Amino acid sequence: MDMFNFDFDEVVELGSRSRGTTGKKRKWREIEALKDKHRLQKELQAIDIAYEGSDELEL
């Protein structure tokens, strides 16, 4: 019976930590995607003087 005695709080705590890191990673990916989109718009403006940036980019 001793092998079944473990702390459930530790198990729950480990599970909540892993979900938190995936949320942070997802948020970081979203931030990077926005930065890439903004960088691409700036490059297009530099290349094409007539580019106004009003067109939404579909990536």
C-alpha positions, -999 to 999 in steps of 0.1 A, spaced: 0 0 0 29 24 5 36 25 -32 2 41 -38 7 68 -12 17 99 -31 7 135 -29 -20 144 -54 -12 181 -50 22 175 -66 5 158 -96 -20 186 -100 8 212 -96 29 196 -124 -1 196 -147 -9 232 -142 28 242 -148 29 225 -182 -3 242 -194 11 276 -183 42 272 -204 23 262 -235 1 293 -231 32 314 -229 47 298 -259 15 303 -279 14 339 -269 50 344 -279 43 328 -313 14 352 -318 37 382 -309 64 369 -333 37 365 -361 26 401 -355 62 413 -356 68 394 -389 36 409 -404 47 444 -394 82 438 -407 68 426 -441 46 457 -444 76 479 -438 96 461 -464 67 464 -489 65 501 -482 102 505 -488 100 486 -521 68 501 -535 63 538 -529 26 536 -539 20 509 -512 -3 525 -486 -6 495 -462 -43 496 -463 -44 461 -479 -47 434 -453 -21 407 -458 -34 372 -458 -5 350 -447 
